[in-house]
């Protein structure tokens, strides 16, 4: 990914972008907006799978993904592109921004998550900033990222047995459960869906042979490694 030493460098470099949106009118709007500001839109994808394929073929500087991609959802599209093509920046645009989805996308590798309400020239400037190492997020979302990081369980924060039937993720869920967090709060802190958290809870209940949250916390305390 190029780094820019001056505004002149940014003006001279023709940024290459792949746009992915299931709505043809939205794709046209993004393409026209970027082209007007000197950006080269090298390809347009209609869904998440096509976005991954076109990214591999064209190797653009940035991929702009709609938040509601069909076929392969935006979080998985982001994770796949980020894993396969780590030098390609990923920016999500949403007609109706969603905080939980935004955090999941950023954790999956996105460099930005934005509302589609752009002023003239704004999107191109934002994407150039991303290529120069900036995050493309609102101040409010930046604060949510900070809060999420503060509340996330740290490695070794909760004492755990050397041998345990629970996975690391299930222990993270259990640690938050013990702190009094509910399902929605656990999902927000760990950047998971509430359905995924419920699945983890169901599995750890089964493994610990308990039937409630309080019993799960008590069982975990009994099997934790004792402090020396």
C-alpha positions as CSV (number, residue, x, y, z in Angstrom):
1,X,0.0,0.0,0.0
2,X,1.5,3.3,-0.9
3,X,2.5,5.9,1.6
4,X,2.3,9.6,0.7
5,X,4.9,12.2,1.6
6,X,3.0,15.2,0.5
7,X,-0.4,16.4,-0.9
8,X,1.3,16.5,-4.3
9,X,2.1,12.8,-4.1
10,X,-1.5,12.1,-3.3
11,X,-2.7,14.2,-6.2
12,X,-0.4,12.5,-8.7
13,X,-1.1,8.9,-7.6
14,X,-4.2,7.4,-9.2
15,X,-5.8,5.2,-6.6
16,X,-7.4,2.0,-7.8
17,X,-10.6,0.9,-6.2
18,X,-13.1,-2.0,-6.4
19,X,-16.6,-1.1,-5.4
20,X,-19.0,-3.8,-4.1
21,X,-22.8,-3.2,-3.7
22,X,-25.8,-5.3,-4.6
23,X,-27.7,-2.2,-5.7
24,X,-26.7,-1.1,-9.3
25,X,-27.8,2.5,-8.6
26,X,-25.6,2.6,-5.4
27,X,-22.6,1.2,-7.4
28,X,-23.1,3.9,-10.0
29,X,-23.3,6.6,-7.4
30,X,-20.1,5.4,-5.8
31,X,-18.3,5.0,-9.1
32,X,-19.3,8.4,-10.4
33,X,-18.4,10.1,-7.1
34,X,-14.9,8.5,-7.1
35,X,-14.2,9.0,-10.8
36,X,-15.1,12.7,-10.5
37,X,-12.3,13.0,-7.9
38,X,-9.6,11.2,-9.9
39,X,-10.0,7.7,-8.5
40,X,-9.9,4.7,-10.9
41,X,-12.8,2.3,-10.2
42,X,-11.2,-0.8,-11.8
43,X,-14.2,-3.2,-11.1
44,X,-17.6,-3.4,-9.6
45,X,-18.9,-6.4,-7.6
46,X,-22.6,-7.3,-7.0
47,X,-22.0,-9.5,-3.9
48,X,-19.4,-10.5,-1.3
49,X,-18.1,-13.5,-3.2
50,X,-17.5,-11.5,-6.4
51,X,-15.8,-8.8,-4.3
52,X,-13.3,-11.4,-3.1
53,X,-12.7,-12.7,-6.6
54,X,-12.3,-9.2,-8.2
55,X,-10.0,-8.2,-5.4
56,X,-7.8,-11.1,-6.2
57,X,-7.8,-10.4,-9.9
58,X,-7.3,-6.6,-9.9
59,X,-5.3,-6.2,-6.6
60,X,-6.7,-2.7,-6.0
61,X,-5.5,-0.2,-3.4
62,X,-8.9,-0.2,-1.7
63,X,-12.1,-2.2,-1.7
64,X,-15.3,-0.3,-0.8
65,X,-17.9,-2.8,0.5
66,X,-21.6,-2.1,1.1
67,X,-22.7,-3.1,4.6
68,X,-25.5,-5.3,3.3
69,X,-23.7,-7.5,0.7
70,X,-25.6,-10.6,-0.5
71,X,-24.0,-14.1,-0.8
72,X,-21.0,-13.5,1.5
73,X,-21.9,-11.0,4.2
74,X,-19.7,-8.0,4.8
75,X,-17.9,-9.3,7.9
76,X,-16.9,-12.5,6.2
77,X,-16.0,-10.7,3.0
78,X,-13.8,-8.3,5.0
79,X,-12.1,-11.2,6.8
80,X,-11.5,-13.2,3.6
81,X,-10.1,-10.2,1.7
82,X,-8.0,-9.2,4.6
83,X,-6.5,-12.6,5.0
84,X,-5.9,-13.3,1.3
85,X,-4.8,-9.8,0.3
86,X,-3.4,-8.1,3.3
87,X,-2.1,-5.1,1.3
88,X,-5.6,-4.2,0.2
89,X,-7.4,-1.7,2.4
90,X,-11.1,-2.3,3.1
91,X,-13.7,0.4,3.8
92,X,-17.3,-0.4,4.6
93,X,-20.1,2.0,3.7
94,X,-23.6,1.7,5.3
95,X,-26.9,3.4,4.4
96,X,-27.9,2.8,8.1
97,X,-24.7,2.4,10.2
98,X,-24.8,-0.4,12.9
99,X,-22.4,-0.2,15.8
100,X,-22.2,-3.9,16.4
101,X,-21.6,-4.6,12.7
102,X,-19.0,-1.8,12.6
103,X,-17.0,-3.3,15.4
104,X,-17.1,-6.8,13.9
105,X,-15.9,-5.4,10.5
106,X,-13.1,-3.5,12.2
107,X,-12.0,-6.6,14.1
108,X,-12.2,-8.6,10.8
109,X,-9.7,-6.2,9.2
110,X,-11.6,-3.2,7.8
111,X,-9.8,0.2,7.9
112,X,-13.0,2.1,8.1
113,X,-16.8,2.0,8.5
114,X,-18.7,5.0,7.2
115,X,-22.2,6.4,6.5
116,X,-23.1,6.7,2.8
117,X,-24.0,10.4,3.3
118,X,-20.9,11.8,1.7
119,X,-20.2,15.5,0.9
120,X,-18.7,16.1,-2.5
121,X,-15.1,14.9,-2.6
122,X,-15.2,13.5,0.9
123,X,-15.0,9.8,0.0
124,X,-11.9,10.1,-2.2
125,X,-10.2,12.1,0.5
126,X,-11.1,9.5,3.1
127,X,-9.8,6.7,1.0
128,X,-6.5,8.5,0.3
129,X,-6.2,9.0,4.1
130,X,-6.7,5.3,4.6
131,X,-3.8,4.6,2.2
132,X,-1.7,6.9,4.3
133,X,-2.4,4.9,7.4
134,X,-5.5,6.7,8.8
135,X,-8.6,5.0,10.2
136,X,-11.9,6.0,8.5
137,X,-14.3,6.0,11.4
138,X,-16.5,8.6,13.1
139,X,-15.4,10.0,16.5
140,X,-18.3,8.1,18.1
141,X,-17.2,4.8,16.6
142,X,-13.6,5.5,17.6
143,X,-14.8,5.8,21.2
144,X,-16.8,2.6,20.9
145,X,-13.6,0.8,19.8
146,X,-11.7,2.2,22.8
147,X,-14.4,1.1,25.2
148,X,-14.5,-2.3,23.6
149,X,-10.8,-2.7,24.0
150,X,-10.9,-1.6,27.6
151,X,-13.6,-4.2,28.5
152,X,-12.3,-7.1,26.5
153,X,-10.8,-9.9,28.7
154,X,-7.0,-9.8,28.7
155,X,-4.8,-12.9,28.3
156,X,-4.3,-14.4,31.7
157,X,-6.7,-12.0,33.4
158,X,-8.9,-14.9,34.5
159,X,-7.1,-17.8,36.1
160,X,-7.9,-21.0,34.2
161,X,-7.1,-24.6,34.7
162,X,-4.3,-26.2,32.6
163,X,-6.7,-28.8,31.4
164,X,-10.2,-27.6,30.8
165,X,-13.2,-28.8,28.8
166,X,-13.9,-25.1,27.8
167,X,-12.4,-23.4,24.8
168,X,-10.6,-20.0,25.2
169,X,-13.6,-18.2,23.7
170,X,-15.9,-20.0,26.2
171,X,-13.7,-18.9,29.1
172,X,-13.9,-15.3,27.8
173,X,-17.7,-15.6,27.7
174,X,-17.6,-17.1,31.2
175,X,-15.3,-14.3,32.6
176,X,-17.7,-11.7,31.3
177,X,-20.6,-13.6,32.7
178,X,-18.9,-13.7,36.1
179,X,-18.5,-9.9,36.0
180,X,-22.3,-9.5,35.6
181,X,-22.5,-8.9,31.9
182,X,-25.6,-10.0,30.1
183,X,-25.8,-11.7,26.7
184,X,-26.0,-8.4,24.7
185,X,-23.1,-6.9,26.6
186,X,-20.9,-10.0,26.1
187,X,-21.7,-9.9,22.4
188,X,-20.7,-6.2,22.2
189,X,-17.5,-6.6,24.1
190,X,-16.3,-9.7,22.2
191,X,-17.7,-8.3,18.9
192,X,-19.9,-11.4,18.4
193,X,-23.6,-11.8,17.4
194,X,-26.0,-12.5,20.3
195,X,-26.8,-15.8,18.6
196,X,-23.1,-16.8,18.8
197,X,-22.9,-15.9,22.5
198,X,-26.0,-18.0,23.2
199,X,-24.4,-20.9,21.4
200,X,-21.2,-20.5,23.6
201,X,-23.3,-20.4,26.7
202,X,-25.2,-23.5,25.7
203,X,-22.0,-25.3,25.1
204,X,-20.3,-24.3,28.3
205,X,-23.5,-25.2,30.3
206,X,-23.3,-28.7,28.8
207,X,-19.6,-29.1,29.4
208,X,-19.9,-27.9,33.0
209,X,-23.1,-29.9,33.6
210,X,-25.0,-26.9,34.9
211,X,-28.3,-25.3,34.1
212,X,-27.9,-21.7,34.9
213,X,-25.5,-18.7,34.7
214,X,-24.9,-18.7,38.5
215,X,-24.2,-22.4,38.5
216,X,-21.8,-22.0,35.6
217,X,-19.9,-19.2,37.4
218,X,-19.7,-21.3,40.6
219,X,-18.5,-24.4,38.7
220,X,-15.8,-22.3,36.9
221,X,-14.5,-21.0,40.2
222,X,-14.2,-24.6,41.6
223,X,-12.0,-25.7,38.7
224,X,-9.9,-22.6,38.2
225,X,-6.1,-23.0,38.8
226,X,-5.5,-22.0,42.5
227,X,-3.4,-18.9,43.1
228,X,0.1,-19.9,44.3
